[in-house]
C-alpha cells in the first residue's frame, strides 16, 4: 500500500477528531454540569475546588486505545 494513502487516512481521522472536539467545546457551555463518574475526584474546601476526572480519563484512554487498535489493523 502506498505510504501516502496511510498518511491521508490518518490526517482525515485526526481532522474528524478535531472537528468533534471543537463541536464538543462549543456544546460544553450549554450543558449545566459535566457528568461525573463515580471514580472522579472532587475536593471542595471554602472557595477552593479541585476536580480530577480519574475515571473519565481511564474511560477515555480505554476508548482511544480501542479506536487506535482497530485503525491499526
N, C-alpha and C positions, 0 to 999 in steps of 0.2 A: 504494500500500500504506500502511496505517496506520502512523505512526511508533511507536506503542506496540507494534505487532507486532514491529518490528525490535528495539526495546529489550528486549522479552520474550525473543526468541531469543538476544540477546547475554547477558542475565542467566542464562538456562538454560545456555548454553555455559560461561560463567565459573564457574557453580555446579558443573557437572560437572568442570571442570578443577580446581577447588579440592578436590573430593572425591577425585579421582585423586591430587593432590599429597599430600593427607592420608593416603591409603592407602599411598602410596609412602614417606612419612615413617615410618609405623608399621612397614613391612616392612624398612626400611634396617638397623636394629639386628640383625635376624635374618640378614642377609647378611654373611658374614665379611669380604669386601672388595669395595668398589665397583669394577666393571670399569673399567680404564684403557685408553683408546685410545692408539694409537702417538704421537699428537701432543700428548698431555698432558705437562705439565712437572712433574717431581718432583725436588726437591733435598733431600738428607739430609746434614747435617753435625753430627756429635755428637748432642746432644739437640734439635737444631733441624730441623724438617721443613717444607718449603714445597711445596705442591701447587697447581698452577693447571691446571684442566682445559680447556686451549685447544681441543683437537679436540672435546671434548664440548660446549663452548659453541658452536662453529661448527655442529656437527651439530644441536644443539637449535635454534639460530637458523634454520637451513635448514628444519627440520621445522615450526616455528611459522609461518614465512613461507608455506610451502605451505598449511598449515591455514587461515591467515587469508585468503590469496588465494582459496582455494576457498569460504570462507564469504562473501566479499565479492561473489561472482557471484550 
